[in-house]
Amino acid sequence: MSKRSLFEIQQEIIAQVKPIKILENISWPAETEKAFFSEFQKGNRPILKVDYPKSDFHSEEEILTKLKKELSIEHPVHVYISETIDSYINAIRMIHAVGTKEFETLSLSEYGSPHHKLFGSKYSHLETAKSILQVYHQFDHPTLADNSKTYSATELKKYLVRKSKTILGEQSPKIILSKKLTAKAAAGKSRVRIRSNAEFSKYDFDQLLIHEIMTHSLTAINGSLQREMPLLAQGAPRTSKTQEGLATFSEVITGSMDLVRLKRISLRLMAIDMALKGADFYDLFDFFRSHEQDDRESYLSASRILRGGTPAGGICFTKDGIYLEGLIRVHSFFRWAFKSRNLDLTHYLFAGRFDINDIFLLKNDFASGFLTPPVYLPEWYQNIDQLAGKMAFSLVLNGIDLESVERHYASKLLKMAA
């Protein structure tokens, strides 16, 4: 065992992982997008080329490996730190393997496959995504489609700045506009980036507030305020399923999840399956266009799936599959917590960047005071009685036989027609 304190070991880990950013090392450069549209708008389908930055994190990997040896395999906090180190080492190896089949193998080990079964279900991620798409068409009604008005990134920024201060006060992250971002937004502890050339719908305003700031930024801020465990502010890849699941669950609970968003999540999972089977950029681009995404969103969606690989296909980044899995995992966790009267465990979920299983691993450390409860909580969670009401009502509705309801109202329509 090391003579250094656990706090000092964590500080060294944080210093080593700071430059390890998977998305910044695997995202397609803006030059590729520009080259694509300059030719595509002329009616051409150019052969695209992607050049990734050359990153070398072997020294960081070596130091992290040595730090892991200073930890005990028996103490829960040490186990959490050790698993976090493993996750960052996997991230390093993914970055080093960009452009090779090993990158895809590592991605599957970290984020999973569309063919894995959903937690607590006999259905795979892919089967569930296809079911959601079918349900989408049942609810996609012309009177619900009037969402044509769009807003600029600057307008969104003003909204996010104002709203975040109501919960996070002086801890609110800085909102900045970015030309390099592929996603519409990306959040960390101290800053939230917004894609500067994107257009945003009225749904995007609350969705991005809830998802990015009131989940990703909030949990990172709470983690940074842990006196003994500052590592809880770091977003290791192993926490991604729960982080994205909590963020997406928050969207659902607050009514910020619109049909288009739900459809987009499902389509990306289906596209991952296509890419794993060898689909190239144009296969994916055409797939997204066939599902009513415009040219630019189709480009961005296709390039997201092939990050770390090439436009020719054969190498896939599977992270976009975790949103649906994470949503169902977190929803099931809350249902269990209510039913078993363990709501205190859901409270800890906001105290830092966790995987759900970490809550059980570290439960006694919260009870002893070594770990502290979250300082900041999103508004929807502060109104926990309303959350309980919504979830209880949804469970009651699960018992309704919709087929009998459909037959009943269909017979009414037939009688009226007669």
C-alpha positions in Angstrom: 0.0 0.0 0.0 1.1 3.6 -0.7 2.1 6.0 2.0 0.3 8.7 0.1 -3.2 9.6 1.3 -6.2 8.6 -0.8 -6.8 12.3 -1.5 -3.3 12.7 -2.9 -3.7 9.6 -5.1 -7.0 11.0 -6.5 -5.3 14.4 -7.2 -2.7 12.5 -9.3 -5.3 10.6 -11.1 -7.2 13.8 -12.0 -4.0 15.4 -13.3 -3.4 12.4 -15.5 -6.9 12.0 -17.0 -7.5 15.7 -17.6 -6.3 15.6 -21.3 -8.0 12.3 -22.0 -11.1 13.3 -24.0 -12.4 10.6 -26.2 -14.8 12.7 -28.3 -12.3 15.5 -29.0 -9.9 12.8 -30.4 -12.3 10.9 -32.5 -14.8 13.5 -33.9 -14.7 14.3 -37.6 -13.1 17.7 -38.3 -15.2 20.6 -39.6 -13.1 20.5 -42.8 -14.6 17.1 -43.7 -18.2 18.5 -43.3 -17.3 21.5 -45.4 -15.7 19.4 -48.2 -18.8 17.1 -48.2 -21.4 19.8 -48.6 -19.4 21.8 -51.2 -19.7 18.8 -53.5 -23.0 17.4 -52.3 -24.8 20.6 -53.1 -23.6 20.2 -56.7 -25.2 16.8 -56.9 -22.0 14.9 -56.2 -21.2 12.2 -53.6 -17.5 12.9 -52.8 -15.1 10.3 -51.3 -14.6 11.7 -47.8 -11.3 11.6 -45.9 -10.9 12.0 -42.1 -7.6 12.8 -40.4 -7.5 12.3 -36.7 -5.1 14.1 -34.3 -2.1 12.0 -33.3 -2.4 11.6 -29.5 0.1 9.8 -27.3 -1.1 9.0 -23.8 1.3 6.1 -23.0 2.9 8.0 -20.2 -0.5 8.7 -18.6 -1.5 5.1 -19.0 1.7 4.0 -17.3 1.2 6.3 -14.3 -2.4 5.3 -13.9 -1.4 1.6 -14.0 1.1 2.3 -11.2 -1.5 4.3 -9.2 -3.9 1.4 -9.3 -1.3 -0.8 -7.6 -1.5 1.5 -4.6 -5.1 0.7 -4.0 -6.7 -2.1 -1.9 -9.1 -4.6 -3.5 -11.1 -4.8 -0.3 -12.1 -1.2 0.5 -15.2 0.0 -1.5 -13.8 3.5 -2.2 -10.6 1.9 -3.5 -12.6 -0.4 -5.7 -14.5 2.7 -7.2 -11.2 4.4 -7.8 -9.6 1.3 -9.3 -12.5 0.8 -11.7 -12.4 4.4 -12.7 -8.7 4.0 -13.5 -9.5 0.9 -15.7 -12.1 3.0 -17.5 -9.7 5.7 -18.3 -7.1 3.2 -19.5 -9.7 1.8 -21.8 -10.4 5.3 -23.1 -6.7 5.8 -23.7 -6.5 2.6 -25.7 -9.6 3.6 -27.7 -7.8 6.9 -28.7 -4.7 5.0 -29.6 -6.7 2.5 -31.7 -8.5 5.2 -33.8 -8.9 4.0 -37.3 -8.5 0.3 -36.5 -10.9 -2.5 -35.7 -9.6 -2.6 -32.2 -11.3 0.8 -31.6 -14.7 -0.8 -32.3 -13.9 -3.8 -30.0 -13.0 -1.4 -27.2 -16.1 0.7 -27.8 -18.3 -2.4 -27.6 -16.7 -3.4 -24.3 -17.2 0.1 -22.9 -20.7 1.0 -24.3 -22.2 -2.3 -25.3 -23.9 -3.7 -28.4 -27.4 -3.1 -29.9 -27.9 -6.8 -29.5 -27.4 -6.9 -25.8 -30.6 -7.4 -23.7 -31.9 -4.4 -21.9 -31.6 -4.6 -18.1 -34.7 -6.5 -16.8 -36.0 -7.2 -20.2 -36.1 -10.1 -22.7 -35.7 -7.7 -25.5 -32.5 -6.3 -27.0 -31.6 -2.6 -27.3 -32.2 -2.9 -31.1 -35.7 -4.6 -30.7 -36.7 -1.9 -28.3 -35.6 0.9 -30.6 -37.6 -0.6 -33.4 -40.7 -0.8 -31.1 -40.3 2.8 -30.2 -40.2 3.8 -33.8 -43.5 2.0 -34.4 -45.0 3.7 -31.4 -43.7 7.0 -32.7 -45.8 6.6 -35.9 -48.9 6.0 -33.7 -48.5 9.4 -32.0 -47.0 11.4 -34.9 -50.1 13.5 -35.8 -50.2 16.5 -38.1 -51.6 18.8 -35.3 -48.4 18.0 -33.2 -46.0 18.9 -36.0 -46.2 22.7 -35.8 -42.6 23.2 -34.5 -41.2 25.0 -37.4 -40.0 28.1 -35.6 -36.3 27.9 -34.7 -34.0 29.9 -32.5 -30.3 30.7 -32.7 -27.5 29.4 -30.5 -27.2 33.0 -29.0 -30.8 32.9 -28.0 -30.4 29.5 -26.4 -27.3 30.7 -24.6 -29.2 33.6 -23.0 -31.9 31.2 -21.8 -29.4 28.7 -20.3 -27.4 31.3 -18.5 -30.5 32.7 -16.9 -32.1 29.4 -15.9 -28.9 27.7 -14.6 -28.3 30.5 -12.1 -31.7 29.8 -10.5 -30.4 26.4 -9.3 -26.6 26.6 -9.4 -26.0 30.2 -8.6 -22.3 31.1 -8.7 -21.4 27.5 -9.5 -23.2 27.9 -12.9 -21.0 26.7 -15.8 -19.9 29.1 -18.5 -22.0 28.9 -21.6 -19.9 29.2 -24.8 -20.6 28.9 -28.5 -18.4 26.4 -30.5 -17.9 25.9 -34.2 -16.3 22.5 -33.7 -19.0 20.7 -31.8 -20.8 17.8 -33.6 -23.6 17.4 -31.0 -25.9 20.3 -30.3 -24.4 20.7 -26.9 -21.9 19.2 -24.5 -21.6 19.9 -20.8 -18.9 19.6 -18.1 -18.4 21.0 -14.6 -17.3 24.5 -15.6 -18.5 25.0 -19.1 -21.3 24.0 -21.5 -20.6 24.2 -25.3 -23.3 24.9 -27.8 -22.9 24.3 -31.5 -22.8 27.9 -32.8 -24.3 27.2 -36.3 -27.1 25.0 -35.1 -30.8 25.9 -35.0 -32.9 25.0 -32.0 -36.6 24.3 -31.5 -38.7 25.4 -28.5 -38.3 21.8 -27.2 -34.5 22.1 -27.3 -34.4 24.9 -24.7 -35.7 22.9 -21.8 -34.3 19.6 -23.1 -30.8 20.9 -23.2 -31.2 22.7 -19.8 -32.4 19.5 -18.1 -30.0 17.2 -19.9 -26.8 19.1 -20.0 -26.8 21.6 -17.2 -29.2 20.1 -14.6 -27.7 16.6 -15.0 -24.2 16.5 -16.4 -22.9 19.9 -15.0 -24.8 19.5 -11.8 -23.4 16.0 -11.0 -19.9 17.2 -11.9 -20.2 20.2 -9.6 -21.5 18.2 -6.7 -18.7 15.7 -7.3 -16.1 18.6 -7.1 -17.6 19.6 -3.7 -16.8 16.2 -2.2 -14.1 16.9 0.5 -12.7 13.4 0.4 -13.5 12.2 -3.1 -12.8 14.9 -5.7 -12.6 12.1 -8.3 -16.4 12.0 -8.3 -16.3 15.1 -10.5 -14.7 13.2 -13.3 -16.7 11.6 -16.1 -15.0 8.3 -16.7 -16.6 6.4 -19.6 -17.8 3.7 -17.1 -20.3 6.3 -15.8 -21.7 7.2 -19.2 -24.7 4.8 -19.2 -26.0 6.1 -15.9 -25.1 9.8 -16.7 -26.9 9.7 -20.0 -29.7 7.6 -18.5 -30.2 10.0 -15.7 -30.2 12.9 -18.1 -32.7 11.3 -20.5 -34.9 10.1 -17.6 -34.9 13.7 -16.4 -36.2 14.8 -19.8 -39.0 12.2 -19.7 -40.1 13.2 -16.1 -40.1 16.9 -16.8 -42.0 16.5 -20.1 -38.9 17.8 -22.1 -38.7 14.6 -24.2 -40.6 15.3 -27.5 -41.4 12.7 -30.2 -38.6 13.9 -32.4 -36.0 13.4 -29.7 -37.3 9.9 -28.9 -37.2 9.0 -32.6 -33.6 10.4 -33.0 -32.3 8.2 -30.1 -34.0 5.1 -31.6 -32.7 5.8 -35.1 -29.1 6.2 -33.9 -29.2 2.8 -32.2 -30.5 1.2 -35.4 -27.8 3.0 -37.4 -25.2 1.5 -35.0 -26.4 -2.0 -35.9 -26.1 -1.1 -39.6 -22.5 0.2 -39.1 -21.5 -2.9 -37.2 -22.7 -4.9 -40.2 -20.4 -2.8 -42.5 -22.6 0.2 -43.5 -20.5 3.1 -44.9 -21.2 6.8 -44.5 -23.6 7.1 -47.4 -25.6 4.1 -46.2 -26.1 5.8 -42.9 -26.6 9.3 -44.4 -29.4 7.9 -46.7 -30.9 6.0 -43.7 -31.3 9.2 -41.7 -32.6 11.2 -44.6 -35.2 8.5 -45.3 -36.4 9.1 -41.7 -37.0 12.8 -42.3 -33.8 14.2 -41.0 -32.5 17.1 -43.1 -29.2 16.9 -45.0 -27.1 18.5 -42.3 -28.6 16.5 -39.4 -28.2 13.4 -41.5 -24.5 14.1 -42.1 -23.9 14.8 -38.4 -25.9 11.7 -37.3 -23.9 9.5 -39.7 -20.6 10.9 -38.8 -21.4 10.4 -35.1 -21.8 6.7 -35.6 -18.5 6.4 -37.6 -16.4 8.5 -35.2 -13.1 6.8 -34.7 -13.4 5.0 -38.0 -13.6 6.0 -41.6 -16.3 7.1 -44.0 -15.8 3.8 -45.8 -17.3 2.0 -42.8 -16.1 -1.1 -41.0 -15.4 0.7 -37.7 -18.2 1.9 -35.5 -18.4 4.0 -32.3 -21.3 2.5 -30.2 -21.7 5.2 -27.5 -25.0 6.5 -28.9 -26.6 3.1 -27.9 -26.4 3.9 -24.2 -29.1 6.6 -24.1 -32.0 4.1 -24.4 -30.3 1.5 -22.2 -29.4 4.2 -19.6 -32.9 5.6 -19.6 -34.5 2.2 -18.8 -31.8 1.4 -16.2 -32.4 4.6 -14.3 -36.2 4.4 -14.6 -36.1 0.9 -13.2 -33.8 2.0 -10.4 -36.2 4.7 -9.4 -39.2 2.3 -9.5 -37.3 -0.1 -7.3 -36.3 2.6 -4.9 -39.9 3.8 -4.5 -41.3 0.3 -4.0 -38.6 -0.9 -1.6 -38.5 2.4 0.3 -34.9 3.1 -0.6 -35.4 6.6 -2.0 -32.3 7.8 -0.2 -30.2 5.9 -2.7 -31.6 7.9 -5.6 -30.6 11.0 -3.7 -26.9 9.9 -3.8 -27.1 9.6 -7.6 -26.7 13.3 -7.9 -23.7 13.5 -5.5 -21.1 13.0 -8.3 -20.5 11.0 -11.5 -21.6 7.5 -10.7 -22.7 4.3 -12.2 -25.8 3.0 -10.5 -23.9 0.1 -9.1 -21.5 2.5 -7.3 -24.4 3.7 -5.1 -24.6 0.3 -3.6 -20.8 -0.1 -3.4 -20.5 3.2 -1.6 -23.7 3.3 0.5 -21.9 2.8 3.8 -19.4 5.6 2.9 -22.4 8.0 2.5 -23.8 6.8 5.8 -20.5 7.3 7.6 -20.2 10.9 6.3 -17.0 10.1 4.3 -19.1 11.0 1.2 -21.5 13.9 1.4 -25.0 14.3 -0.1 -25.4 16.5 -3.2 -25.4 20.2 -2.6 -27.4 20.9 -5.7 -30.5 19.1 -6.9 -32.6 19.6 -10.1 -36.0 21.2 -9.6 -37.9 18.0 -10.7 -36.2 16.0 -8.0 -36.9 18.5 -5.3 -40.6 17.9 -6.0 -40.2 14.2 -5.3 -43.9 13.8 -4.4 -44.9 14.8 -7.9 -42.3 12.4 -9.3 -43.8 9.6 -7.2 -47.3 10.5 -8.4 -46.2 10.3 -12.1 -44.5 7.0 -11.7 -47.3 5.5 -9.7 -49.8 6.5 -12.3 -47.7 5.1 -15.1 -47.6 1.7 -13.3 -51.4 1.7 -13.1 -51.6 2.4 -16.8 -49.3 -0.5 -17.5 -52.2 -2.8 -16.6 -54.6 -1.3 -19.1 -55.4 -3.6 -22.1 -55.0 -1.1 -25.0 -56.2 -3.6 -27.5 -59.6 -3.7 -25.9 -59.6 0.1 -25.7 -58.8 0.3 -29.4 -61.7 -2.2 -30.3 -64.1 -0.1 -28.2 -63.4 3.2 -29.9 -63.1 1.6 -33.3 -66.6 0.2 -32.9 -67.9 3.7 -31.9 -66.4 5.1 -35.1 -68.0 2.4 -37.2 -71.4 3.2 -35.7 -71.0 6.8 -36.4 -70.0 6.1 -40.0 -73.1 3.9 -40.4 
